[in-house]
Amino acid sequence: MKKIGRMFGMLSVAVTLLQPVFAASDGVKMENEGGAVASRLLRVTNEMWLLLSGVMNKETADGAAGKFSRLVEESAELSNAMFDSDSQALDVEALDNDTYRIAEAYEELCDEFTSLCRARCYGSTELTRAFTKAIREGVFSDEGEIYLHTTSLVLTPGAAVVEIRRLRGLQGSDGQLLELLAMVKDASTATRIAPELHEIAKKMSDKQPELRLCTFNFPQQNREELLGVCRELETILWKIRNEIVRIVGLPGYDSEQFDTFSDALDDVYESLSCTHSECFDDVFDASFRTDLDDALHEGVTLTPPQ
């Protein structure tokens, strides 16, 4: 299922090469053998490494952003196709033969990716956005994301008060989002609320701060108030997380019937990450992806109601 993979992260090729990811993308035409897809994935991985290894300054970073995004899309589609149940049935031996080469190339690519994250993409907004999108799609680990969006800036006490006030103001939209997600019982109700999810995501984006802030960006005198607001937000965020996991476990969530909803959920998830940066990662951590994967696998064994 392309959409849930794009939002929460496909399982990494280098780590789980032989674990299936459901539903190949319609944009990838399957070859007669799974090995042909593996060869294309290896080519794309090497091409991404070559592209990133040539990034030396802001100018080259800006120039690489567009092509990098296209390669990330192709990599995600090929990974889905390579591990679709039909492709594995075609030529598992061919996939096994390519496993080591892909994993080795992917490891080298990740080293280059992380290095550029640490360099904050040489100040390139375009490449930073492309990197963030690649992380959200699960093509790369989120370990480097903190370097992309954090700043060493310490807010003035006045600016800290303004930011805390902004965070407190998110409780209304968070509560509205939670109510909408609780309404989802099947594909029909999911599709019906999708437009409202897009609207919530847009409202959240309008409240997005310029910088991705953490606790250490706040003066000591403001931190107690910040942590208090974060605790209130985290209570709602945990409920939102639980609702998302529940929905992913619904029968048929891996089918096209949920694609419209999944697109909207992508937008909401991205907006939550940006607007709640001070507390988002404490709730939507690595265990969230595990819970999603477990729910999705459990859901596909169930029969959707007719």
N, C-alpha and C positions, 0 to 999 in steps of 0.2 A: 504494500500500500504506500504509494509515493508520498502522500501528504503527511502522514504521521511520521514517516522516516525523515522528511525534510524538517519538521518542526523539532522533534525530540532527539534526532540523531540515529542514523543507521549504525548497525554494529560494525565496528572497524574491521576493514579487510585484514589488517595486519594481526589482529587479535583473534577474530572469530571467523576465519575464512570459510569454514565448512558449516557454519550455522546459517540456516535459511532466513532470508528477509522476505516477507510476503509481498506478492503482487508486483511483477515487473512493470515498469512504466510503459505506457502505450507509445512513447516516443522512441523506444528502442526496438528495432526489428530483430527478433531472435535468429541467429544462424542455425545451421543444421546441428552444430555441436556446441556444448557449453564452453569448450576450450577456445573457440573463436572469440567469444565475448571476453574471456579471460585475457586473451592476447591484446584486445582493444583496451581493456582496463590497464594493462601494463604499459601500453603506449601512452595513454592519457596521463598516468602517474608520472612517467618519465618526462613528459612534455611539461607538466606543472613544475617539476623540479628544475628543469632547464630554464623555464620562465622566471621563477623566483630567484634562482642563483644569479640572474643578471640584474637584479634590483640593487642598485648601489646608492641611490639618492632619491630625492622627492620626484624629480622628473621621470626617472625610470620606473618609480613606484606608480605614479599616475598613469604612465603608459601601459603598465602591465595589468591594471585593474580589470579592464573589460574582458581581455582574453582569459584571465584567471577565473572570472565568474563563469564564463562559458565552459571552461574545462571542469569546473566543480560540478556544474549541472550534468555534464556528460558522465563524469565519474560516478555521481549518485545514481543515475539511470542504469549505467552498466553494472554497478554493484547489485542493484535490485534485480536486474535481469540475470546476472551470473548465479545468484543464489535463489532464484525462483525454483519452486519444486519441479517444474517441467524441465528446466535447463539442467538440473542436477541429474534427472533421470536419463538425460541424453548421453552424457559422457563424463561421469564422475572422475574417471581416471585422468582425463585431460585436465580437469580442474585441479586435481592433486598435483600434477606435474608443474603447473604454473604457480602453485601456492607459494613456494619459497621465493621465487623471483619477484612476485608482486609484494610480498611482505618486506623483502629487502629494499625494493624501490620506495615503498611507502614510508619505511623508517627514515630513509635519507630525505624524503620530501618533508616529513614532519620536523626533522632537524632544521631544515631551511625555513620552514614556516614559523617555528618557534623563535628562531633567530631574528626574523623580521618583526615578530610580535614584540620582542624585547626592544627592538629599535623603533617601536611604535610606527612602523611603516614609513619611516623618515618624514613623518608629518603629512603623509598623503591621506586626505579624507576619503578619496575614492578607493584606495586599496584597503584602508581600515574597514570601510563598509563591506567590501568584498570578503575580507577575512572573517568579519563578524557573521556574515551570511553563511559562509562555509562551515563555521563552527555550529551555527544553529541547525544546519542540515545534517550534521553529524559526520561530515567528511573528515573533520579534524577534531581533536580533543579540545575541550574548553579551558585547558590549563593555561594557555597563552592569552586568554581573553582579558585577564586582569591587567596585563601590560598595555593592551590596546586602549582601554577606556578609563583607566584610573589616572589620577594626577597627584602630584606631591603638594599641591596647593592646600594651604590651611585657610579656611574661611575666616573672615572677620566675625566677631560675635554677632554683629547685625545681620550679616549674610547667613550665618548659621540659623538665626531665628527665622528668617524668611524661608529657608529650606525646610526647616522642621514644620513650619506652618503649611508648606506645600504638601509635605508627606501626610500630615494629618487630614488634609483635604481630600486625599485619595480614598478614604474609607467609604464615602458614598458610592463611588463607581465600583469599588471592590464588592460591596454588598449587592449592588445591582447585578454584577457579573455572577456572583454566587447564586443568586435567585434564578437567573436564566439557565445556568448549567444544571441546576437541580430539576429543571423542567424536562430535560432530555431523557426520554425513555426508549426511543427508537429512532430510525432514520427519518421518519416523518417529522417528529418534534424537533430533531436536530436541524433539519433543513429550514424549518419555520423560524427558528430563532437566529439563524446565521446572519441575516441583515442587522439585527440588533447587536450582535457581537462585533461586527465591523464598525458600527457606530460607537460602541464603547471604546474600541481600540483607537479610533480617531480622536475621541475626547481625551484619552490618556496621552496620546502623542502630543496633543496641544499643551499638556502639562509637563512635558519631558524637560529635565534640566539640561543645560549645555554640557555638563561634565558628569561622568559616572563617579559618584562619590561613595566613600566608605567612612567608617567611624573615625579613622585617623585624620580625615580631612576637617574634622570639627574641633574647635577649641575645647580644652578640658572642661571649661565652665558650662558648655552646652551639651556635653555628652550624656549626662544623666537624663535630660529631657528627651534627647534623641532616642536613647535606648527604650524609654518608656513608650514613645510613639511606635517604634519598631515592634515592640512586643504586641501592641494592639493590632498592627497591620499583619504580623505573622500569624495571629490567631485566624484571621480571615483567609490569608494566603494558604494556610494548611487545609482549610475547608475547600478552597478552590482546587488545590492539588488533589485532594481525595475525590472530588467530583470528576475531575479530568480522568483519573485512573479508572473510576467506575464506568465512565462513558466509553473509554477505550476497550473495556472488557465486555461491552454489549455485543450480542450475537450480530455478526455481519459487519462489524466496524471496519474490517479490511476490504469491504466492497465499495464500489463506486457510489453507492447510495449515500455514503457519509462524506463524500469528497467536498461538497459545498460547505458543510459544517467544518470540516477539517481545515479548509482554507481560512475560514473566519477565526478558528481557534489558533492558527498560526499567527495571525495578526495580533490577537489578544495576548498570546504568550510573549511575543516580541515586545509589545508595549509594556507589559508587566515588568519585564526584565529591565527596561530602560527607565521607567518611572519609579520603580521600587528598588533601585540598585543598592541602597543601604541595607536591605534585609532580604532581597530576592534569593540570593544564593544560599542562604541559610535554610530555606524551605525547598527550593527546587534544586536540590543537590544531585550527586551521582546516583543516590538511591532512587530518585524519581524515575530515571531512565530504566532502572531495573524493574521497578513496579510497573511501568508502562509495558515493558517487554513481556513480563509475566501475564499481565492482564490481556494483552493482545493475543498471546499464544493460547490462553485459556478461552478467550472469546471465539476464536476461529473453530474451536471444537464444538461449539454450540450451534444449534439451528435457529436462524432468525424466525420470529413469528410470522405467519402468513396472513 
